[in-house]
Amino acid sequence: MKIHPRPIPQKPPWLRRRLPSGPDFEKIRSLVDGKGLHTVCQEAKCPNIWECFSSRTATFLILGDRCTRNCRFCAVRHDPVQPLDPGEPMRVAEAAERMRLTYVVVTSVTRDDLADGGAGHFAATIRQIRNRLPDTRIEVLIPDFQGSAEALEVVGQARPDVLNHNMETVPRLYPTVRPGADYQRSIELLRRAGQWRPRIPTKSGLMLGLGETAEEIRHTLEDLRNAGCRFLTLGQYLQPSREHLPVERFVPPDEFDQWKKTAQQIGFVQVASGPFVRSSYHAKELFQGPDG
């Protein structure tokens, strides 16, 4: 599908915020750059980068910084991909140790060119972090591994504390928003993960504002909960550039509050819902919630 560029609309008042900065922000940026690492904060142009870096946290992006897919909402670069860096898992662990993190989030680009989709690299990164920071919690945000049960089990055997896989949007919009992905395949991944490793909570997230209806959102939340998903994030889609999908609607904060209540009624254990919420935003607080 060809996207016809059009001006990015002006953000409403609730999506404007001051950008924190300071010495801690620069320390984290310098540390990540100095280790030759990538963060989803930088590559995906996350609106929370200033806050997270200034709070001495980051979401590490492994398997390189280029993706084999070209999702219409994502700012991460795609093709050509690069060979795996065998030293990356150790450098992620070293950076987490220097940052004195007690909760580490590790995500990746999608690597359909790899036989295991990068599952072994995820497992190696988890083990390296465990070796250096045995008391630190580890959340992984994984791709769909093209539905490979074997790849999912490789990650499960490394025993992360939370296994996250984002649905991103409702089924009807998958061909437009996530070409190359499959809604039922992602639901099945979460279902399988919960069945195989019931002690590892599963988590997922949606972006709102892409043209989905309220009925479609509720249906997707019910699908996730029926698949055993326990943690949920809901946030506002923001257009990274004129070449990406446009924002169809800016969802007001009170509507996000209502969706949080709805998700809790459906049965999610922990829910983060708001315009600035992203899948790894305040992940530690979500994990440590009263029922987490």
PASEBA-1860 file (N, C-alpha, C; in nm, 3 decimals):
! residues 292
1> MKIHPRPI> 0.085/-0.121/0.000/0.000/0.000/0.000/0.087/0.125/0.000 ~ 0.064/0.212/-0.094/0.142/0.336/-0.102/0.078/0.442/-0.013 ~ 0.161/0.506/0.068/0.113/0.612/0.155/0.141/0.746/0.091 ~ 0.039/0.827/0.076/0.057/0.959/0.018/0.086/1.058/0.130 ~ 0.207/1.113/0.133/0.245/1.203/0.243/0.148/1.319/0.257 ~ 0.119/1.352/0.381/0.038/1.470/0.407/0.086/1.532/0.537 ~ 0.063/1.659/0.557/0.117/1.726/0.677/0.077/1.656/0.806 ~ 0.172/1.650/0.900/0.142/1.593/1.031/0.057/1.693/1.109
9> PQKPPWLR> -0.061/1.651/1.158/-0.149/1.745/1.227/-0.090/1.796/1.358 ~ -0.132/1.913/1.395/-0.085/1.971/1.521/-0.139/1.890/1.639 ~ -0.055/1.868/1.737/-0.096/1.790/1.853/-0.190/1.871/1.943 ~ -0.287/1.804/2.004/-0.374/1.872/2.099/-0.299/1.905/2.227 ~ -0.355/1.988/2.312/-0.285/2.032/2.433/-0.236/1.918/2.523 ~ -0.315/1.809/2.533/-0.276/1.702/2.624/-0.156/1.621/2.574 ~ -0.114/1.643/2.450/0.003/1.573/2.398/0.126/1.663/2.391 ~ 0.120/1.777/2.456/0.235/1.866/2.461/0.293/1.862/2.601
17> RRLPSGPD> 0.423/1.847/2.607/0.488/1.842/2.736/0.629/1.900/2.726 ~ 0.678/1.947/2.837/0.816/1.995/2.839/0.911/1.877/2.831 ~ 1.023/1.899/2.765/1.120/1.792/2.750/1.224/1.800/2.861 ~ 1.225/1.702/2.954/1.328/1.704/3.058/1.465/1.677/2.997 ~ 1.566/1.727/3.061/1.703/1.704/3.017/1.792/1.710/3.139 ~ 1.923/1.714/3.117/2.012/1.724/3.229/2.124/1.622/3.222 ~ 2.208/1.617/3.325/2.326/1.530/3.321/2.293/1.382/3.312 ~ 2.186/1.335/3.379/2.152/1.193/3.372/2.110/1.154/3.231
25> FEKIRSLV> 2.036/1.241/3.163/1.997/1.214/3.025/2.121/1.196/2.939 ~ 2.217/1.286/2.953/2.338/1.279/2.870/2.422/1.157/2.905 ~ 2.424/1.118/3.033/2.500/1.000/3.073/2.445/0.875/3.006 ~ 2.313/0.860/3.007/2.253/0.742/2.947/2.275/0.740/2.797 ~ 2.257/0.855/2.732/2.277/0.859/2.587/2.422/0.827/2.552 ~ 2.515/0.881/2.627/2.657/0.855/2.600/2.692/0.709/2.625 ~ 2.633/0.651/2.730/2.662/0.511/2.763/2.611/0.419/2.653 ~ 2.488/0.442/2.608/2.431/0.358/2.503/2.512/0.372/2.374
33> DGKGLHTV> 2.543/0.495/2.336/2.620/0.517/2.214/2.761/0.459/2.226 ~ 2.821/0.476/2.344/2.957/0.428/2.365/2.969/0.277/2.360 ~ 2.862/0.207/2.396/2.862/0.061/2.393/2.823/0.007/2.255 ~ 2.796/0.097/2.161/2.754/0.052/2.029/2.619/-0.017/2.033 ~ 2.532/0.027/2.122/2.401/-0.035/2.139/2.293/0.052/2.075 ~ 2.174/-0.005/2.071/2.058/0.067/2.020/1.947/0.062/2.125 ~ 1.865/0.164/2.128/1.747/0.163/2.213/1.626/0.191/2.126 ~ 1.514/0.130/2.162/1.391/0.159/2.089/1.351/0.304/2.112
41> CQEAKCPN> 1.395/0.359/2.224/1.367/0.500/2.256/1.416/0.591/2.143 ~ 1.537/0.561/2.093/1.596/0.644/1.988/1.548/0.603/1.849 ~ 1.554/0.473/1.820/1.525/0.427/1.684/1.379/0.448/1.645 ~ 1.287/0.431/1.741/1.144/0.446/1.711/1.092/0.585/1.742 ~ 1.183/0.677/1.779/1.144/0.816/1.807/1.034/0.824/1.914 ~ 1.057/0.750/2.023/0.957/0.745/2.130/0.942/0.883/2.195 ~ 0.819/0.928/2.220/0.799/1.061/2.280/0.843/1.068/2.427 ~ 0.872/0.952/2.488/0.910/0.950/2.629/1.061/0.942/2.649
49> IWECFSSR> 1.139/0.955/2.542/1.283/0.933/2.553/1.348/1.026/2.656 ~ 1.307/1.153/2.657/1.370/1.246/2.749/1.340/1.208/2.893 ~ 1.217/1.173/2.919/1.180/1.135/3.055/1.252/1.008/3.099 ~ 1.253/0.907/3.012/1.313/0.780/3.049/1.465/0.791/3.066 ~ 1.532/0.856/2.971/1.675/0.873/2.983/1.710/0.954/3.107 ~ 1.631/1.057/3.136/1.658/1.140/3.253/1.632/1.064/3.382 ~ 1.551/0.958/3.375/1.523/0.875/3.492/1.613/0.753/3.498 ~ 1.715/0.751/3.411/1.814/0.643/3.408/1.751/0.509/3.374
57> TATFLILG> 1.673/0.507/3.267/1.617/0.382/3.218/1.613/0.386/3.066 ~ 1.606/0.271/3.005/1.601/0.263/2.859/1.552/0.124/2.820 ~ 1.498/0.113/2.700/1.457/-0.017/2.645/1.557/-0.054/2.537 ~ 1.634/-0.159/2.562/1.740/-0.199/2.470/1.679/-0.266/2.346 ~ 1.734/-0.230/2.230/1.691/-0.285/2.102/1.803/-0.374/2.050 ~ 1.777/-0.505/2.041/1.880/-0.599/1.997/1.852/-0.648/1.855 ~ 1.942/-0.730/1.805/1.936/-0.785/1.668/1.962/-0.678/1.562 ~ 2.033/-0.573/1.602/2.062/-0.466/1.508/1.958/-0.355/1.514
65> DRCTRNCR> 1.966/-0.263/1.418/1.873/-0.150/1.418/1.793/-0.142/1.289 ~ 1.789/-0.253/1.213/1.713/-0.254/1.088/1.622/-0.377/1.085 ~ 1.503/-0.357/1.036/1.398/-0.457/1.043/1.371/-0.518/0.905 ~ 1.334/-0.645/0.902/1.302/-0.709/0.775/1.159/-0.678/0.731 ~ 1.080/-0.619/0.819/0.944/-0.579/0.782/0.938/-0.427/0.774 ~ 0.828/-0.379/0.720/0.812/-0.235/0.700/0.674/-0.193/0.748 ~ 0.652/-0.204/0.880/0.523/-0.166/0.936/0.500/-0.017/0.913 ~ 0.377/0.019/0.880/0.346/0.155/0.836/0.345/0.258/0.948
73> FCAVRHDP> 0.355/0.212/1.071/0.351/0.304/1.185/0.488/0.327/1.247 ~ 0.585/0.247/1.209/0.711/0.237/1.284/0.824/0.315/1.218 ~ 0.902/0.384/1.301/1.013/0.466/1.251/1.144/0.389/1.241 ~ 1.148/0.265/1.289/1.270/0.186/1.280/1.302/0.158/1.133 ~ 1.428/0.169/1.097/1.468/0.146/0.957/1.450/-0.001/0.918 ~ 1.432/-0.027/0.790/1.421/-0.164/0.741/1.523/-0.186/0.630 ~ 1.540/-0.308/0.590/1.638/-0.354/0.491/1.739/-0.246/0.446 ~ 1.863/-0.286/0.418/1.914/-0.422/0.436/1.957/-0.446/0.581
81> VQPLDPGE> 1.931/-0.565/0.631/1.971/-0.599/0.768/2.119/-0.632/0.772 ~ 2.173/-0.639/0.891/2.315/-0.663/0.910/2.336/-0.794/0.985 ~ 2.456/-0.853/0.978/2.482/-0.977/1.051/2.466/-0.957/1.202 ~ 2.431/-1.065/1.272/2.419/-1.057/1.416/2.553/-1.024/1.480 ~ 2.550/-0.947/1.586/2.668/-0.911/1.662/2.674/-1.000/1.785 ~ 2.765/-1.099/1.790/2.768/-1.192/1.904/2.804/-1.126/2.037 ~ 2.863/-1.008/2.031/2.899/-0.938/2.154/2.788/-0.852/2.211 ~ 2.678/-0.839/2.137/2.571/-0.750/2.179/2.507/-0.790/2.312
89> PMRVAEAA> 2.475/-0.919/2.335/2.415/-0.956/2.465/2.500/-0.915/2.584 ~ 2.632/-0.933/2.576/2.719/-0.896/2.687/2.721/-0.745/2.706 ~ 2.723/-0.669/2.597/2.727/-0.524/2.610/2.596/-0.469/2.668 ~ 2.484/-0.532/2.634/2.357/-0.493/2.695/2.363/-0.514/2.845 ~ 2.415/-0.629/2.887/2.426/-0.659/3.030/2.520/-0.562/3.100 ~ 2.630/-0.529/3.035/2.725/-0.433/3.094/2.659/-0.296/3.110 ~ 2.584/-0.254/3.009/2.517/-0.124/3.017/2.412/-0.124/3.127 ~ 2.335/-0.232/3.138/2.234/-0.242/3.244/2.298/-0.236/3.382
97> ERMRLTYV> 2.415/-0.299/3.395/2.485/-0.297/3.523/2.535/-0.155/3.555 ~ 2.590/-0.087/3.456/2.639/0.049/3.480/2.525/0.146/3.509 ~ 2.408/0.118/3.453/2.292/0.203/3.478/2.225/0.169/3.611 ~ 2.272/0.059/3.672/2.217/0.013/3.801/2.067/-0.014/3.791 ~ 2.029/-0.080/3.683/1.888/-0.107/3.660/1.840/-0.223/3.745 ~ 1.722/-0.210/3.799/1.657/-0.320/3.870/1.547/-0.384/3.786 ~ 1.518/-0.322/3.671/1.419/-0.376/3.577/1.467/-0.341/3.438 ~ 1.491/-0.442/3.357/1.546/-0.422/3.223/1.443/-0.468/3.120
105> VVTSVTRD> 1.421/-0.385/3.019/1.334/-0.422/2.907/1.421/-0.442/2.783 ~ 1.404/-0.556/2.717/1.479/-0.587/2.596/1.380/-0.617/2.484 ~ 1.392/-0.544/2.375/1.309/-0.570/2.258/1.399/-0.586/2.136 ~ 1.341/-0.596/2.018/1.424/-0.617/1.899/1.350/-0.571/1.775 ~ 1.426/-0.558/1.669/1.367/-0.549/1.537/1.318/-0.689/1.500 ~ 1.239/-0.701/1.395/1.197/-0.832/1.345/1.300/-0.880/1.244 ~ 1.347/-1.004/1.263/1.449/-1.060/1.175/1.398/-1.189/1.112 ~ 1.315/-1.174/1.011/1.262/-1.291/0.940/1.370/-1.363/0.861
113> DLADGGAG> 1.487/-1.301/0.845/1.596/-1.364/0.772/1.670/-1.468/0.853 ~ 1.650/-1.470/0.985/1.719/-1.563/1.073/1.635/-1.688/1.095 ~ 1.700/-1.803/1.100/1.627/-1.930/1.113/1.540/-1.934/1.238 ~ 1.590/-1.877/1.349/1.513/-1.878/1.474/1.450/-1.742/1.503 ~ 1.455/-1.650/1.406/1.397/-1.517/1.427/1.470/-1.434/1.530 ~ 1.586/-1.482/1.576/1.661/-1.410/1.679/1.632/-1.458/1.819 ~ 1.559/-1.568/1.834/1.524/-1.618/1.967/1.647/-1.652/2.050 ~ 1.747/-1.713/1.986/1.869/-1.748/2.059/1.942/-1.626/2.111
121> HFAATIRQ> 1.935/-1.516/2.036/1.999/-1.391/2.077/1.926/-1.332/2.198 ~ 1.793/-1.341/2.197/1.715/-1.299/2.314/1.758/-1.380/2.437 ~ 1.765/-1.512/2.421/1.801/-1.598/2.534/1.940/-1.566/2.586 ~ 2.034/-1.542/2.495/2.170/-1.509/2.536/2.174/-1.376/2.612 ~ 2.094/-1.280/2.569/2.088/-1.151/2.638/2.030/-1.166/2.777 ~ 1.925/-1.245/2.791/1.867/-1.271/2.923/1.971/-1.334/3.015 ~ 2.043/-1.434/2.965/2.143/-1.502/3.048/2.255/-1.408/3.090 ~ 2.301/-1.324/2.999/2.408/-1.230/3.032/2.364/-1.131/3.140
129> IRNRLPDT> 2.241/-1.083/3.130/2.191/-0.990/3.232/2.179/-1.062/3.366 ~ 2.128/-1.185/3.364/2.114/-1.262/3.488/2.250/-1.284/3.555 ~ 2.353/-1.309/3.475/2.486/-1.332/3.530/2.539/-1.211/3.605 ~ 2.511/-1.093/3.551/2.563/-0.971/3.611/2.468/-0.912/3.715 ~ 2.339/-0.929/3.694/2.239/-0.868/3.781/2.135/-0.974/3.820 ~ 2.172/-1.066/3.909/2.083/-1.178/3.939/1.949/-1.139/4.000 ~ 1.942/-1.021/4.061/1.817/-0.980/4.125/1.733/-0.887/4.037 ~ 1.781/-0.856/3.918/1.711/-0.765/3.829/1.602/-0.838/3.752
137> RIEVLIPD> 1.487/-0.775/3.742/1.377/-0.832/3.663/1.400/-0.802/3.515 ~ 1.361/-0.896/3.430/1.383/-0.881/3.286/1.252/-0.901/3.211 ~ 1.216/-0.802/3.133/1.098/-0.811/3.045/1.147/-0.813/2.902 ~ 1.095/-0.906/2.823/1.129/-0.910/2.681/1.004/-0.879/2.599 ~ 1.023/-0.796/2.498/0.918/-0.761/2.402/0.958/-0.824/2.270 ~ 0.897/-0.937/2.237/0.945/-1.020/2.127/0.862/-1.002/1.999 ~ 0.922/-1.029/1.882/0.845/-1.035/1.758/0.767/-1.165/1.752 ~ 0.699/-1.190/1.642/0.615/-1.311/1.635/0.690/-1.436/1.594
145> FQGSAEAL> 0.818/-1.425/1.559/0.900/-1.539/1.517/0.832/-1.620/1.406 ~ 0.747/-1.554/1.327/0.671/-1.618/1.219/0.592/-1.739/1.268 ~ 0.554/-1.735/1.396/0.472/-1.841/1.452/0.549/-1.963/1.498 ~ 0.681/-1.956/1.502/0.763/-2.072/1.539/0.749/-2.105/1.687 ~ 0.694/-2.223/1.717/0.683/-2.268/1.856/0.821/-2.295/1.914 ~ 0.913/-2.344/1.831/1.048/-2.374/1.879/1.121/-2.247/1.923 ~ 1.108/-2.140/1.844/1.173/-2.014/1.879/1.114/-1.958/2.009 ~ 0.983/-1.965/2.023/0.920/-1.917/2.146/0.971/-1.995/2.267
153> EVVGQARP> 0.988/-2.124/2.251/1.036/-2.206/2.363/1.179/-2.172/2.401 ~ 1.261/-2.135/2.304/1.399/-2.094/2.334/1.398/-1.974/2.428 ~ 1.312/-1.876/2.400/1.301/-1.759/2.487/1.242/-1.799/2.622 ~ 1.139/-1.883/2.621/1.077/-1.925/2.745/1.172/-1.998/2.838 ~ 1.261/-2.079/2.782/1.356/-2.154/2.863/1.455/-2.063/2.934 ~ 1.478/-1.944/2.880/1.567/-1.848/2.946/1.499/-1.779/3.063 ~ 1.369/-1.797/3.076/1.288/-1.751/3.188/1.295/-1.599/3.214 ~ 1.244/-1.520/3.120/1.226/-1.378/3.151/1.117/-1.364/3.256
161> DVLNHNME> 1.109/-1.249/3.318/1.006/-1.227/3.421/0.873/-1.187/3.360 ~ 0.876/-1.124/3.243/0.755/-1.088/3.169/0.781/-1.112/3.021 ~ 0.683/-1.171/2.952/0.694/-1.191/2.808/0.588/-1.104/2.740 ~ 0.636/-1.009/2.662/0.550/-0.910/2.598/0.553/-0.931/2.446 ~ 0.436/-0.925/2.386/0.425/-0.924/2.240/0.309/-0.834/2.203 ~ 0.336/-0.728/2.131/0.233/-0.628/2.102/0.146/-0.667/1.984 ~ 0.014/-0.653/2.003/-0.080/-0.670/1.892/-0.080/-0.545/1.804 ~ -0.061/-0.430/1.864/-0.052/-0.299/1.799/-0.186/-0.242/1.754
169> TVPRLYPT> -0.269/-0.323/1.688/-0.395/-0.269/1.637/-0.499/-0.381/1.625 ~ -0.614/-0.348/1.572/-0.726/-0.442/1.561/-0.714/-0.523/1.432 ~ -0.781/-0.638/1.422/-0.763/-0.727/1.306/-0.786/-0.660/1.171 ~ -0.889/-0.579/1.158/-0.923/-0.518/1.029/-0.810/-0.434/0.973 ~ -0.731/-0.372/1.061/-0.627/-0.280/1.018/-0.491/-0.345/0.996 ~ -0.479/-0.475/1.023/-0.350/-0.542/1.008/-0.291/-0.528/0.867 ~ -0.366/-0.551/0.761/-0.305/-0.539/0.627/-0.248/-0.400/0.599 ~ -0.307/-0.298/0.658/-0.260/-0.161/0.636/-0.148/-0.124/0.732
177> VRPGADYQ> -0.166/-0.159/0.859/-0.073/-0.115/0.963/0.046/-0.208/0.977 ~ 0.021/-0.340/0.968/0.126/-0.439/0.995/0.139/-0.540/0.882 ~ 0.169/-0.499/0.760/0.188/-0.598/0.653/0.303/-0.692/0.690 ~ 0.280/-0.820/0.671/0.381/-0.918/0.712/0.349/-0.983/0.844 ~ 0.263/-0.921/0.924/0.220/-0.979/1.051/0.083/-1.044/1.032 ~ 0.041/-1.121/1.131/-0.087/-1.189/1.123/-0.151/-1.186/1.262 ~ -0.273/-1.136/1.268/-0.342/-1.118/1.397/-0.354/-1.250/1.473 ~ -0.407/-1.353/1.410/-0.428/-1.480/1.480/-0.295/-1.544/1.521
185> RSIELLRR> -0.192/-1.525/1.440/-0.061/-1.579/1.475/-0.008/-1.515/1.604 ~ -0.030/-1.384/1.619/0.015/-1.316/1.740/-0.067/-1.358/1.862 ~ -0.199/-1.373/1.844/-0.283/-1.421/1.954/-0.239/-1.560/1.997 ~ -0.210/-1.645/1.900/-0.169/-1.782/1.932/-0.034/-1.783/2.004 ~ 0.057/-1.693/1.966/0.186/-1.685/2.036/0.166/-1.656/2.184 ~ 0.080/-1.559/2.213/0.055/-1.525/2.354/-0.015/-1.639/2.427 ~ -0.108/-1.705/2.359/-0.178/-1.818/2.421/-0.079/-1.931/2.455 ~ 0.006/-1.962/2.357/0.103/-2.070/2.376/0.201/-2.035/2.488
193> AGQWRPRI> 0.248/-1.910/2.490/0.343/-1.870/2.594/0.281/-1.885/2.733 ~ 0.156/-1.845/2.748/0.091/-1.856/2.877/0.066/-1.999/2.919 ~ 0.038/-2.086/2.824/0.012/-2.226/2.855/0.141/-2.300/2.890 ~ 0.248/-2.269/2.819/0.373/-2.339/2.842/0.446/-2.290/2.966 ~ 0.439/-2.161/2.992/0.510/-2.102/3.106/0.412/-2.017/3.187 ~ 0.319/-2.081/3.257/0.214/-2.004/3.328/0.267/-1.911/3.435 ~ 0.389/-1.935/3.484/0.445/-1.848/3.587/0.505/-1.720/3.529 ~ 0.519/-1.715/3.397/0.569/-1.594/3.331/0.450/-1.517/3.276
201> PTKSGLML> 0.413/-1.403/3.334/0.297/-1.330/3.284/0.320/-1.279/3.143 ~ 0.216/-1.283/3.061/0.223/-1.229/2.926/0.160/-1.089/2.924 ~ 0.205/-1.012/2.828/0.169/-0.870/2.820/0.153/-0.832/2.674 ~ 0.066/-0.736/2.645/0.051/-0.689/2.508/0.005/-0.544/2.510 ~ 0.006/-0.482/2.392/-0.032/-0.341/2.384/-0.095/-0.305/2.251 ~ -0.175/-0.198/2.255/-0.239/-0.146/2.135/-0.211/0.003/2.123 ~ -0.204/0.049/1.998/-0.202/0.192/1.968/-0.344/0.232/1.929 ~ -0.392/0.342/1.979/-0.523/0.393/1.940/-0.505/0.517/1.853
209> GLGETAEE> -0.604/0.542/1.769/-0.597/0.658/1.681/-0.565/0.626/1.537 ~ -0.572/0.496/1.500/-0.542/0.455/1.364/-0.667/0.433/1.280 ~ -0.784/0.458/1.340/-0.908/0.439/1.267/-0.992/0.323/1.317 ~ -0.951/0.263/1.430/-1.026/0.152/1.488/-1.155/0.201/1.554 ~ -1.253/0.114/1.565/-1.378/0.148/1.633/-1.375/0.097/1.776 ~ -1.466/0.149/1.859/-1.474/0.104/1.998/-1.506/-0.044/2.005 ~ -1.593/-0.090/1.918/-1.629/-0.232/1.916/-1.508/-0.318/1.882 ~ -1.426/-0.271/1.787/-1.306/-0.347/1.749/-1.204/-0.350/1.862
217> IRHTLEDL> -1.189/-0.240/1.934/-1.096/-0.238/2.047/-1.140/-0.340/2.153 ~ -1.267/-0.336/2.189/-1.317/-0.428/2.291/-1.300/-0.573/2.248 ~ -1.329/-0.602/2.122/-1.313/-0.738/2.071/-1.167/-0.784/2.084 ~ -1.074/-0.695/2.051/-0.932/-0.730/2.060/-0.890/-0.752/2.205 ~ -0.939/-0.669/2.295/-0.908/-0.688/2.437/-0.963/-0.822/2.487 ~ -1.080/-0.858/2.442/-1.137/-0.987/2.483/-1.055/-1.102/2.426 ~ -1.009/-1.089/2.301/-0.922/-1.192/2.243/-0.795/-1.208/2.324 ~ -0.735/-1.096/2.363/-0.612/-1.102/2.441/-0.635/-1.168/2.577
225> RNAGCRFL> -0.740/-1.128/2.643/-0.767/-1.186/2.776/-0.798/-1.334/2.766 ~ -0.873/-1.374/2.662/-0.903/-1.515/2.642/-0.778/-1.597/2.611 ~ -0.677/-1.529/2.559/-0.548/-1.596/2.532/-0.460/-1.600/2.657 ~ -0.510/-1.547/2.769/-0.435/-1.553/2.894/-0.348/-1.433/2.922 ~ -0.357/-1.329/2.839/-0.275/-1.209/2.859/-0.317/-1.139/2.988 ~ -0.219/-1.102/3.071/-0.247/-1.044/3.202/-0.221/-0.894/3.209 ~ -0.118/-0.847/3.140/-0.081/-0.705/3.145/-0.114/-0.640/3.011 ~ -0.157/-0.513/3.016/-0.200/-0.444/2.895/-0.154/-0.299/2.896
233> TLGQYLQP> -0.112/-0.251/2.779/-0.081/-0.108/2.762/-0.163/-0.054/2.644 ~ -0.215/0.067/2.662/-0.290/0.136/2.558/-0.234/0.277/2.545 ~ -0.194/0.316/2.423/-0.137/0.448/2.403/-0.182/0.509/2.272 ~ -0.150/0.636/2.255/-0.185/0.710/2.134/-0.083/0.687/2.024 ~ -0.129/0.652/1.904/-0.040/0.648/1.790/-0.001/0.789/1.751 ~ 0.129/0.810/1.727/0.180/0.938/1.680/0.259/0.913/1.551 ~ 0.232/0.989/1.450/0.293/0.971/1.319/0.439/1.014/1.322 ~ 0.535/0.921/1.298/0.677/0.956/1.305/0.723/1.052/1.197
241> SREHLPVE> 0.664/1.040/1.076/0.704/1.127/0.965/0.589/1.134/0.865 ~ 0.604/1.218/0.766/0.499/1.233/0.664/0.482/1.105/0.582 ~ 0.584/1.020/0.580/0.577/0.897/0.502/0.506/0.784/0.576 ~ 0.474/0.804/0.703/0.406/0.700/0.780/0.255/0.723/0.782 ~ 0.184/0.624/0.832/0.038/0.636/0.840/-0.002/0.760/0.918 ~ -0.102/0.831/0.871/-0.147/0.949/0.944/-0.228/0.912/1.069 ~ -0.230/1.002/1.163/-0.318/0.987/1.279/-0.460/1.014/1.235 ~ -0.548/0.920/1.260/-0.688/0.940/1.224/-0.764/1.013/1.334
249> RFVPPDEF> -0.714/1.001/1.457/-0.786/1.062/1.569/-0.695/1.072/1.689 ~ -0.698/1.185/1.759/-0.630/1.200/1.887/-0.730/1.165/1.997 ~ -0.699/1.060/2.068/-0.789/1.009/2.171/-0.769/1.089/2.300 ~ -0.872/1.151/2.355/-0.856/1.232/2.477/-0.827/1.148/2.599 ~ -0.761/1.206/2.700/-0.722/1.132/2.820/-0.838/1.063/2.890 ~ -0.955/1.127/2.897/-1.066/1.063/2.968/-1.113/0.936/2.899 ~ -1.094/0.929/2.768/-1.130/0.807/2.697/-1.031/0.695/2.728 ~ -0.905/0.731/2.742/-0.806/0.632/2.785/-0.840/0.581/2.925
257> DQWKKTAQ> -0.884/0.669/3.011/-0.925/0.628/3.147/-1.040/0.529/3.140 ~ -1.134/0.553/3.051/-1.248/0.462/3.037/-1.204/0.327/2.984 ~ -1.111/0.328/2.889/-1.062/0.200/2.838/-0.987/0.121/2.944 ~ -0.919/0.191/3.034/-0.854/0.120/3.145/-0.958/0.049/3.230 ~ -1.067/0.116/3.262/-1.173/0.054/3.341/-1.233/-0.065/3.268 ~ -1.255/-0.049/3.138/-1.310/-0.158/3.059/-1.217/-0.279/3.059 ~ -1.087/-0.254/3.041/-0.990/-0.364/3.040/-0.986/-0.436/3.174 ~ -0.995/-0.361/3.282/-0.998/-0.422/3.414/-1.123/-0.506/3.432
265> QIGFVQVA> -1.235/-0.460/3.382/-1.359/-0.536/3.389/-1.350/-0.666/3.309 ~ -1.279/-0.659/3.196/-1.260/-0.778/3.114/-1.172/-0.880/3.185 ~ -1.085/-0.832/3.275/-1.005/-0.926/3.355/-0.856/-0.907/3.351 ~ -0.805/-0.800/3.289/-0.661/-0.777/3.291/-0.616/-0.743/3.433 ~ -0.501/-0.797/3.471/-0.450/-0.778/3.607/-0.393/-0.639/3.625 ~ -0.315/-0.593/3.526/-0.256/-0.460/3.531/-0.276/-0.391/3.398 ~ -0.314/-0.262/3.402/-0.341/-0.187/3.280/-0.277/-0.049/3.291 ~ -0.202/-0.011/3.189/-0.152/0.126/3.175/-0.217/0.184/3.050
273> SGPFVRSS> -0.290/0.293/3.065/-0.365/0.348/2.954/-0.357/0.500/2.957 ~ -0.306/0.559/2.849/-0.294/0.704/2.843/-0.226/0.746/2.714 ~ -0.238/0.872/2.678/-0.181/0.918/2.551/-0.033/0.889/2.534 ~ 0.046/0.899/2.642/0.190/0.881/2.631/0.235/0.738/2.664 ~ 0.143/0.651/2.696/0.181/0.515/2.733/0.237/0.441/2.612 ~ 0.347/0.370/2.635/0.405/0.281/2.536/0.427/0.146/2.603 ~ 0.462/0.044/2.525/0.466/-0.091/2.578/0.563/-0.108/2.694 ~ 0.673/-0.033/2.693/0.770/-0.047/2.801/0.773/0.074/2.894
281> YHAKELFQ> 0.680/0.167/2.875/0.676/0.287/2.959/0.631/0.250/3.099 ~ 0.713/0.283/3.200/0.685/0.250/3.340/0.657/0.100/3.356 ~ 0.733/0.019/3.281/0.711/-0.126/3.286/0.734/-0.183/3.424 ~ 0.831/-0.130/3.495/0.860/-0.178/3.631/0.740/-0.155/3.722 ~ 0.682/-0.036/3.714/0.567/-0.005/3.799/0.448/-0.094/3.765 ~ 0.429/-0.124/3.638/0.320/-0.212/3.597/0.340/-0.353/3.653 ~ 0.462/-0.402/3.645/0.494/-0.535/3.696/0.476/-0.543/3.847 ~ 0.511/-0.437/3.916/0.507/-0.436/4.062/0.374/-0.385/4.119
289> GPDG> 0.272/-0.374/4.034/0.143/-0.330/4.080/0.089/-0.420/4.190 ~ -0.016/-0.378/4.258/-0.065/-0.452/4.374/-0.105/-0.595/4.346 ~ -0.142/-0.624/4.220/-0.182/-0.761/4.186/-0.086/-0.827/4.088 ~ 0.030/-0.761/4.062/0.121/-0.811/3.962/0.204/-0.928/4.010
END
